[in-house]
Amino acid sequence: MGLPSSLKPCLFLFFLCILSVSTINSTALKKETVFFGGKFPALYVIGDSLVDSGNNNHLETRVRANFTPYGSVFEGGKPTGRFSDGKTTADYIAIYYGLPLVPAYLGLSEDQKNNITTGINYASASCGIFPDTGKPLGKCLSLSVQVDLFNETIEKNLKKTFKTQSELSKHLAESLFMTAIGVNDYAFFYNKTTDANEFANKLLHEFLIQIQRLHGLGARKFFINNVKPLGCYPNIVAHTVPRGSCNDQLNLAIAIFNVKLRRSLSHMKQKFSNTSFLYSDYFNFMLGLRGPSSNQAGSNLMDTTSPCCPSVYDGGLTTSCRPNSSSCKMPDTHVFFDPFHPTQLANFMYAIECFHARTVCHVVREK
């Protein structure tokens, strides 16, 4: 059953008020003000399609979202390359910190790159932590390539903007670096015969190498999303028995990685001085939208098993809409806009849970 349309404006306004009030209330805890109620000069986004703001528009790939019905409720009602009907989680994080929405790196001219100091988005749909993830679908920017591009931003652009090394170092140290990546590695390379622990260790090793690279480049404040519960996504639950239930084996494998990730961030917090980490439990947030049980095949407010687009979903292999796809009339009655990506409302609910309720996002402490 969907949320009555008459209640949606009120619900959205209520959420918006909570998001604003949270900034005031959060300053009470001094140790957490760096993330809850703090301010950042820039947001640099690294990730996959969850936060891609249009980089794949400029790559030779089948994985794009620069056509309708994507972007139907975005500013101006036009598709931008975001894999949603509207804003992404990265957009709401920028809004929370009073920053402009972060533009896609590949969509910027050199002159624009030289003049942007509020952040850049390097995320690329279908790519992952492993270099070869997503390559069968076309070109994409892997995690290491995204870090390479950020390094280029420093050398070719930021060094022109900030005239002294101390000014540049201050900018980098005070900026926020968000990561949301890893699920495509499981989608492409994990199967029933894979050893979950071994896979998680390899993936985590590669991920931490790039976090250390970012630290070496000057990053000191990290917003780290864990890997989402792929086993509960429409393209998976369409084939489970009973239909609509989660693939628990796949989710368990991802959960193993997430536990290792959280522990590793605690160790890194201890290793690197003057470095802060916010751990975002996106995995359990998405499970929570399904209701009391991760195997519950629906909820009272939102459709949790079928996407809005295409409006008639047969469980095919595609993970996105197509230019000729029909979509549902009310996306905010669905958790998922397409078989792999959430709606704007789900992304907004994430922001509420992260910044106000703080059930999703937690400051990492030393061991």
Secondary structure, DSSP 4 states (H G I P E B T S, - for coil): -PPPGGGHHHHHHHHHHHHHHHHHHGGG-GGGTTTSS---S-EEEEESTTT-SSGGGGSSBS----STTTTTTSGGG---S-SSSS--HHHHHHHHTT-PPPPBGGG--HHHHHH--S--B---TT--SSTTTTGGGB----HHHHHHHHHHIIIIIIHHHS-SHHHHHHHHHHSEEEEE--HHHHHHH--TTS-HHHHHHHHHHHHHHHHHHHHHHT--EEEEE----GGGSHHHHTTSSSTT---HHHHHHHHHHHHHHHHHHHHHHHHSTT-EEEEE-HHHHHHHHT-SSTT----SSSB-SS-SSSSS----S--S--TT----S-GGGBSEEETTEE-HHHHHHHHHIIIII-SSEEEPPP-
